[in-house]
């Protein structure tokens, strides 16, 4: 059962991020921060200087893991925020764990991806769609997660933290 749920969760994140990338239009990106996006720059076939944009933002790191006792002391709004934070981290890291188990904040070169015009263009599109998706999912989850049973929210947080912990542990073996 746990493997099935994990598979569904992983598929959901990958499909959501992919859907946002392929189905995005200019109306979806109007609220995306331009500070993290490099647009309309003529890039030679091989970029000479690393760009500041990355597939996985520097904030996609879990600072604290919780246990069930700690979570049971929190209210639904606090639990909802923890839940959303973990969804955001998983949305960021899951599609790129094959490149690096610690991709947070890494540029293309550090991930082993050539900084070609095509790769930089793909990266820019992915960043736009991911930011729009994350922004929209935050709104939705803030509205609906508080209606879940507290026990289910706690289980979900622990489950997502377990996945994040496994990714973090894996990077130590490579």
N, C-alpha and C positions, 0 to 999 in steps of 0.2 A: 504494500500500500504506500509506504514512504517513497519507494522508487517511482511509483506511478505519479504521485503528487509532485515530486521533484522534477520529473520529466515534463509534466504539464506546466509547471512554473517556469522552467527553462524555456520551453517552447513559446509560452506566452510572452516572455520578455523579448526573445529574439524576433518573434513575429511582430510585436508592437513596434520595436525599433525599426525593423525592416519596412513595415507598413508606413510608418511615418516618413521614412527616407524616400520611398518610391511614390507615395501618394501626396507628398507635400506640394503646396502651391504657395504663391507669394502672400496670400491672405493668412496662411497659418504662421508665417514667420514675422509678422509685423510687431509682435511683442517680444521677440527674441532679442537678447542683449547683443548689440553690435560690437561690444568690446572684445568678445571672444571669437569673432568671426572675421576672417580676412576675405574681402570681396573685391572683385573686379581688378585684380592685380595681375599684370602680365608676368607669368612665371616661366622661366626658361625650362627646357626639358629636364635638367637636373638642377634642383634648387641648391644654391651654394650655402645659404645660411639657414639654420633651423627656424621653423615657424613656431609661433607661440600657441597655436591651436593643437589640441590633442584629442584623441578618441575618448579617453577616459579622463575626466576632470580631476584636478588635484584633491577635490573635496570628497571623492568617492572612496573614502577610507572610514572604516568603523573604529571609533576611538574607544568604545566601551561595549563589552559583551555583558549580558544580563543573565540572571538565573530566575527561576520561576518565583521564588520568594520575593525578590526585589520588584518584579513586575506586578505581583499581586497587591503591592502597596500603592500602586499608581492608579490614578483615575483614568477614565476612558479618553479624555482629551490628550493626556500625556502619552497614553498607550497608542493613540492614533498617530501622534507625531513620530513616535519611535517606529511604528509600522511604516509610515510614509518614508522616513529616512532610509529604512532598509530596502524598500522597493526601489528607491532612487539609486542606491549603491548597486543593487543587483542589475538594474537597467543599464548602468554604466559599465560594469565589469564583465557581465556574462558573455556578450558577443566577442570579447577580445581575450579570453583566458587562454586561447591557443597561441596567441602572440606573446603574452607575458602574464604571469600570475600576479605581477605587481605593475600594472600599466598606468596607475593613477598619476597623471601629470606628465607622462612620458611622451616625447615627440615621436614622429614617424621613424626617424633615424634610430633612436634608442629602442624602438620596437622591432627593428630589423626590416622596416618597410622603406623602399627607396622613395626619396622625396621628388618624385616626378610630377609634372604638371597634372597628369590624370589622377595620381594618388592624392595630391593636395586638393584638387577639385572634389574628389569623392569625400575626403575628410570634411571639407567645408559644408557640403550638402548634409552629411551625417550629423555634424554638430548642430546645424539649424533644425533638422527634423527631431533630433533627440531632445534638444532644449524645449521645443514646442510640445513634444509628447510629455516630458516630465512636468512642465508647467500645467498642462491639462489634467494629467493624472493626479497631481496634488489637489487640484480643485475637486475632482470627482471623489477621491478617497477621503478628503476632509468632510465631504457631505455624507458618505455612506458608511464608512468604517465604524463610527460611533454607534450605529444600529446593530452591530454584531455583538454576540455574547462576549463578555470580557474574557472568558476562558479561551474562546477561539482566537481572539486578538492576541492573547498571551502566547498561545501555541504557535500562531503564525510568526510572531516576532522571534521566538526561540528557533523555529524552523529556518527562517531566513538568516538568523545569526549563525546557525550551524553551517549553512552553505557558505557564508562569507568566511567563517573560521576555517573551513576546509580549503578554500582558495588561498587564504593567507598561509596555512600550514604547508600547502603544496609548494609555494614559492621557496620555502626553506630547503626543499629537497633538490632543487635545481641549481 
